[in-house]
Amino acid sequence: MPARALTQDDPLDDFERREFTLHGVTKTVHVAGRGPAVIVMTEMPGISPHVARFARWVRDAGFAVYMPSLFGRDGAVVSAEEGATVFRRACISAEFRALANGGPSPAVQWLRALARVAHVECGGPGVGAIGMCFTGNFALSMMLEPSVRAPVLAQPSLPLDDPAGTGLSEAELAAVRERLERDDLTVRGFRFAGDHFCRAERFAAFSEALGDRFISRVLPDTAANKQDLPPFFSSFVPTPHSVVTVHLIDEAGQPTVTARDEILAFFAERLRRP
């Protein structure tokens, strides 16, 4: 994959920009690649060059990437102020329900429908899904869509006001657990040890609810990139957080690269199985 500057806006010109109307809501989805489908859900404050880089890694590993625009300006390196505005709007949005008393996010219904469409378009055993930060636990809720077979939770940060919260109701968690057991599937979770937004309590809650079907990886803070951080991260993200995007060190042998490769291998194992 040719290198692209991570400090400049990304035109996303190697993705096809498509409009999907599902459940009466139209969203832009950036699509690229061939193979089984993987839904790549962006972190705050939107589809940044770092998120697009990860999506390209998924594409180049032999998958069709569907990257929906959920908030922010697609491809932009935004200022700290603009990023903060995007974050505040998402926090109060009924679509995302960022607080513990908000219940499951309505956005997940749309994402499940996107997975169904992607599976029809791409075929194969099923669909992969990775959520990051604000969308992290969406990948788990998407397991209630039968086509989704490979969920990855990268530093899931909701609900914001409950470190031990999962963002799913007890009924949803029970249904997900039953699906995992019935179909012999697993969930992968990734976080940094000192992450203030995705703390150990959250992964403990997932482990309690899902048992050994939840496989977690906790990276040391020393493994995080600290160079050339985007303005939003420099201003508002004081600890290592984004395992496969901003805080990834793109060098062989780095723990974050190992995590990325584990995710790609997980997609391959689950989505290319006969």
HUPE-V136392 format. One record per backbone hydrogen bond with DSSP energy under -1.0 kcal/mol. CO is the residue of the C=O (numbers start at 0). NH is the residue of the N-H. E is the energy in kcal/mol with one decimal. If there is no record, write none. Layout:
CO&NH&E, CO&NH&E
//
This chain:
11&14&-1.6, 15&30&-2.7, 17&28&-3.0, 19&26&-2.2, 21&24&-2.0, 24&21&-2.6, 26&19&-2.6, 27&68&-3.1, 28&17&-2.6, 29&66&-2.8, 30&15&-3.6, 31&64&-3.2, 35&63&-2.2, 36&127&-2.5, 37&65&-2.5, 38&129&-2.6, 42&45&-1.8, 45&47&-1.7, 46&74&-3.0, 47&51&-2.6, 48&52&-2.1, 49&53&-1.8, 50&54&-2.3, 51&55&-2.2, 52&56&-1.9, 53&57&-2.0, 54&58&-2.6, 55&59&-3.1, 58&61&-1.9, 63&37&-2.5, 64&31&-1.7, 65&39&-2.1, 66&29&-2.5, 72&75&-1.7, 74&9&-3.5, 78&82&-2.6, 79&83&-2.2, 80&84&-1.9, 81&85&-2.3, 82&86&-2.4, 83&87&-2.5, 84&88&-2.4, 85&89&-2.3, 86&90&-2.2, 87&91&-1.4, 92&96&-2.0, 94&106&-2.1, 97&159&-2.7, 98&101&-1.9, 104&107&-1.5, 105&108&-1.1, 106&110&-2.0, 107&111&-2.7, 108&112&-1.8, 109&113&-2.1, 110&114&-2.2, 111&115&-2.0, 112&116&-2.2, 113&117&-2.9, 114&118&-2.4, 115&119&-1.9, 116&120&-2.4, 117&121&-2.4, 118&122&-2.8, 126&148&-2.9, 126&149&-1.4, 127&38&-2.9, 128&151&-2.6, 129&40&-2.8, 130&153&-2.8, 131&134&-2.3, 132&135&-1.8, 132&156&-2.3, 134&137&-1.3, 136&140&-1.8, 137&141&-2.0, 139&142&-1.7, 140&143&-1.7, 141&144&-2.2, 144&147&-1.9, 146&126&-2.9, 149&128&-2.5, 150&187&-2.1, 151&130&-2.2, 152&189&-2.5, 153&132&-2.4, 158&161&-1.2, 161&164&-2.2, 168&172&-2.6, 169&173&-2.3, 170&174&-2.2, 171&175&-2.8, 172&176&-2.7, 173&177&-2.2, 174&178&-2.1, 175&179&-2.8, 176&180&-2.4, 177&181&-2.7, 178&182&-2.5, 179&184&-2.3, 186&214&-3.1, 187&152&-3.3, 188&216&-2.3, 189&154&-3.5, 190&218&-2.8, 191&194&-1.4, 198&201&-1.1, 198&202&-1.1, 199&203&-2.3, 200&204&-1.9, 201&205&-2.1, 202&206&-2.4, 203&207&-2.3, 204&208&-2.1, 205&209&-2.7, 206&210&-2.2, 209&212&-1.6, 210&213&-1.7, 212&186&-3.1, 214&188&-2.4, 216&190&-1.9, 218&192&-2.8, 219&222&-2.0, 220&223&-1.7, 229&233&-2.6, 230&234&-1.9, 231&235&-2.3, 232&236&-1.9, 240&242&-1.1, 241&246&-1.5, 244&247&-1.4, 246&224&-2.3, 248&250&-2.4, 250&253&-1.9, 253&257&-2.3, 254&258&-2.2, 255&259&-2.4, 256&260&-2.7, 257&261&-2.0, 258&262&-2.1, 259&263&-2.2, 260&264&-2.3, 261&265&-2.2, 262&266&-2.3, 263&267&-2.2, 264&268&-2.6, 265&269&-2.3, 266&270&-2.6, 267&271&-1.5
//
